[in-house]
Amino acid sequence: MINADLEVLTTSIGWLKAGYQVELVTVARTWGSSPKPPGSLAAIRNDGVLVGSVSGGCVEKQLSESFRSQKHTRVHAHHIDDQQARRFGLACGGQLELIYESLTDGAQLQTIVDAIAGRQKMTRTISIGSAEAVLSPANSTDSFSFDGTTLTKVFGPHWQLLLIGAGQLSAFVAQFAIATDFDVLVCEPRPEFQKAWNTDGTTLLTLEPHDAVIQHANDFNTAVLALTHDPNLDDAALLEALEIDNFYVGALGSKRNYENRCKRLSSMLSHQQLQKLHSPIGLSIGSRSSAEIAISIVAQLVEKRAAVSQTRPA
């Protein structure tokens, strides 16, 4: 499972190699109840096939029917009327301002894909009326922007997730987390679990949990999840993570397990630090299978990420 941007980029590269004409479409600005935020991507093939989404369905049909390859980048506004909005489950209509680019080859897109694979962030800047985009390494303060003439989009995940344990649940959590734009690292010091781990798009760390947290989870934009059910491993990670300003720290287990864990850790952590620990983790959706539990966990991560993003810039 890959995230939406990566799907659009890799599909576009494949289409261009196959000889199709391709237009890349980016949401520049929105008004009203548009379901897709600025920076969302779609790509259209010259035979009308489309990948990605810029409106959640409201204008995609129009895009696929109106392919119009042109040399220069341009802006176009799309209005979503109330009837369309009701059809797609929105409260009311709105308006999208979209940037259209005609792509000629996939070399630049491949550079972005390679950077993402190497866990590097890239910015891609385009100017209205030009025929080319400019790539550069992104820094921690870069974010999506559009001033009416120049659009800059950052590629690569800004949020990171460190999973302790490489079991089945971690595999499902990793897949859903990648799809929702988390960079996923998996800490697994046990050789037998290391050999079985085969989830694409993740980085496997063979460090001890406390070292993995110290070296790789030492900033606010990282979440740490202890998923082994082994107190020796989970507690070692939590002792470090709860002393760091991570936006989310959670541990798998029941309420009783949470109480016992707090007793074990109380001599080494303050009450305030223990209050940061989420456990049991996940939203209450009646989940039972590993996949369902993973959905509930990642949904809670997305909820928390959205909440902290309101007060702390991404």
TAKAPE-V20553 format. One record per residue. N is the residue number from 1. PHI is phi in degrees with one decimal (NA if undefined). PSI is psi as a letter, one per 40 degrees, with the letter a starting at -180 (* if undefined). NEAR is the number of other ideal C-beta (glycine too) atoms within 8 Angstrom. Layout:
BEGIN
n/phi/psi/near
N/PHI/PSI/NEAR
N/PHI/PSI/NEAR
END
This chain:
BEGIN
n/phi/psi/near
1/NA/h/6
2/-120.0/i/8
3/-77.9/i/10
4/-64.5/d/10
5/-59.9/d/9
6/-64.2/d/10
7/-62.1/d/11
8/-63.9/d/14
9/-64.4/d/13
10/-68.2/d/10
11/-66.6/d/11
12/-61.2/d/15
13/-59.7/d/12
14/-62.4/d/9
15/-64.4/d/11
16/-63.3/d/13
17/-63.7/d/7
18/-82.4/e/6
19/95.8/e/4
20/-81.0/i/9
21/-83.8/i/8
22/-137.4/h/13
23/-113.2/h/13
24/-95.9/h/12
25/-121.1/h/15
26/-121.5/h/13
27/-72.6/h/17
28/-92.6/d/10
29/-147.2/i/8
30/-135.9/i/12
31/-137.0/i/6
32/80.9/a/9
33/-105.1/f/10
34/-57.8/h/14
35/-81.4/e/8
36/-112.3/h/11
37/-78.8/i/7
38/-53.9/i/9
39/99.7/e/9
40/-64.3/i/12
41/-120.9/i/14
42/-145.7/i/14
43/-134.5/i/16
44/-119.8/h/13
45/-89.5/i/12
46/-68.3/e/9
47/-97.5/e/6
48/95.6/e/9
49/-69.2/h/7
50/-130.6/i/11
51/-128.0/i/9
52/88.0/a/13
53/-157.1/h/10
54/-118.5/e/15
55/-147.3/e/15
56/74.9/e/9
57/119.7/e/6
58/-66.4/d/13
59/-119.7/e/10
60/-59.9/d/12
61/-62.3/d/6
62/-62.0/d/8
63/-62.3/d/13
64/-67.7/d/11
65/-95.5/e/7
66/-128.8/f/6
67/-59.1/h/13
68/-146.7/g/6
69/-56.5/h/7
70/-135.2/i/7
71/-69.4/d/4
72/-105.1/i/7
73/-64.8/i/11
74/-147.3/i/9
75/-110.9/i/9
76/-143.4/h/7
77/-97.7/h/8
78/-119.9/h/12
79/-100.3/h/7
80/-104.3/h/16
81/-78.2/i/7
82/-62.7/d/7
83/-65.7/d/6
84/-61.6/d/10
85/-60.1/d/15
86/-62.5/d/8
87/-60.9/d/7
88/-103.4/e/11
89/79.5/f/4
90/-96.2/i/13
91/-69.7/d/4
92/-160.1/i/8
93/-74.7/i/12
94/-165.5/a/13
95/-143.5/i/12
96/-116.4/i/15
97/-111.1/h/12
98/-112.9/i/13
99/-102.5/h/14
100/-106.1/h/13
101/-130.7/h/11
102/-91.6/h/10
103/-88.2/i/12
104/-108.5/d/4
105/-152.1/i/6
106/-97.7/e/11
107/-60.8/d/6
108/-67.9/d/10
109/-63.3/d/11
110/-65.3/d/9
111/-60.6/d/10
112/-66.0/d/13
113/-59.4/d/12
114/-64.5/d/8
115/-64.2/d/12
116/-61.6/d/13
117/-61.4/d/6
118/-90.0/e/6
119/60.6/f/7
120/-113.0/i/8
121/-100.9/i/12
122/-127.5/i/15
123/-106.5/i/13
124/-123.5/h/12
125/-115.2/h/11
126/-128.7/i/13
127/-115.6/h/9
128/-62.1/h/12
129/93.7/e/6
130/-94.9/i/9
131/-113.7/e/5
132/-134.1/i/5
133/-110.9/i/9
134/-117.2/h/7
135/-102.7/i/10
136/-155.4/i/7
137/-62.1/i/7
138/-90.2/i/10
139/-109.5/i/5
140/-66.5/e/3
141/-97.5/e/4
142/-69.5/i/9
143/-152.4/i/7
144/-62.1/h/8
145/-153.2/i/7
146/-150.1/h/11
147/-108.6/e/5
148/102.5/d/4
149/-127.4/d/5
150/-127.1/h/10
151/-117.7/h/12
152/-123.5/h/11
153/-122.2/h/9
154/-97.7/h/13
155/-106.8/i/13
156/110.0/i/12
157/-69.7/h/10
158/-92.5/e/8
159/-113.1/i/12
160/-123.8/i/14
161/-129.7/h/16
162/-106.6/h/16
163/-101.8/h/14
164/-98.4/h/14
165/108.1/h/17
166/-116.1/f/13
167/-85.9/a/9
168/-63.2/d/6
169/-61.2/d/12
170/-60.0/d/13
171/-62.4/d/11
172/-68.6/d/13
173/-59.6/d/15
174/-61.0/d/15
175/-63.2/d/11
176/-69.1/d/12
177/-68.0/d/12
178/-61.4/d/14
179/-64.5/d/10
180/-106.3/f/10
181/72.5/f/9
182/-101.7/i/12
183/-86.5/h/9
184/-108.7/h/13
185/-115.5/i/15
186/-124.4/h/16
187/-96.2/h/15
188/-145.6/h/12
189/-81.4/e/8
190/-86.4/h/7
191/-55.8/d/5
192/-65.4/d/6
193/-80.3/d/11
194/-58.7/d/11
195/-64.6/d/6
196/-86.8/e/7
197/-75.3/h/12
198/-143.5/f/4
199/-84.0/h/10
200/-64.9/i/4
201/83.8/e/8
202/-112.5/i/11
203/-112.0/h/7
204/-91.0/h/10
205/-106.7/h/10
206/-100.1/e/6
207/-71.3/i/9
208/-68.8/i/7
209/-54.3/d/15
210/-65.6/d/10
211/-69.5/d/8
212/-61.5/d/16
213/-67.2/d/16
214/-60.4/d/9
215/-85.4/d/8
216/-124.5/e/12
217/-129.4/f/16
218/-103.9/f/8
219/-144.8/i/9
220/-63.0/d/8
221/-80.3/e/8
222/-112.9/h/14
223/-108.2/i/16
224/-122.3/h/16
225/-122.5/h/15
226/-94.8/h/15
227/-124.7/e/14
228/-84.1/d/10
229/68.7/e/7
230/-104.8/h/7
231/-56.7/d/7
232/-63.2/d/6
233/-85.2/d/13
234/-63.0/d/18
235/-64.9/d/12
236/-61.3/d/11
237/-70.4/d/17
238/-66.3/d/15
239/-57.9/d/12
240/-79.4/d/13
241/-64.6/d/12
242/-75.2/e/13
243/-94.9/e/7
244/-106.4/i/10
245/-84.2/f/5
246/-73.2/i/12
247/-76.5/e/10
248/-157.2/h/10
249/-132.5/h/13
250/-140.6/i/14
251/-138.3/h/16
252/-70.2/i/13
253/147.0/i/9
254/-81.1/i/6
255/-62.2/d/7
256/-64.8/d/6
257/-61.7/d/10
258/-62.0/d/13
259/-63.0/d/8
260/-64.7/d/8
261/-64.5/d/16
262/-61.9/d/10
263/-64.2/d/7
264/-65.4/d/8
265/-91.3/e/13
266/-64.0/d/9
267/-78.2/e/3
268/-113.7/e/5
269/-127.5/i/9
270/-77.9/i/5
271/-59.5/d/6
272/-62.3/d/6
273/-66.8/d/9
274/-65.2/d/12
275/-65.6/e/6
276/-76.8/e/8
277/-78.3/h/13
278/-90.9/h/9
279/-171.6/h/12
280/-61.4/i/8
281/-100.1/i/10
282/100.4/i/11
283/-74.8/i/7
284/-82.1/g/5
285/-122.8/e/9
286/74.3/f/5
287/-72.2/i/9
288/-131.6/d/5
289/-77.4/i/6
290/-59.9/d/8
291/-65.0/d/7
292/-66.9/d/11
293/-63.6/d/13
294/-62.1/d/13
295/-59.2/d/12
296/-65.1/d/13
297/-68.4/d/13
298/-67.6/d/12
299/-60.1/d/11
300/-67.5/d/13
301/-62.1/d/14
302/-63.2/d/9
303/-60.9/d/9
304/-67.5/d/11
305/-60.1/d/12
306/-63.3/d/8
307/-66.2/d/8
308/-73.2/d/10
309/-67.9/d/9
310/-68.7/d/6
311/-113.8/e/5
312/-135.3/h/7
313/-61.1/i/4
314/-84.1/*/7
END
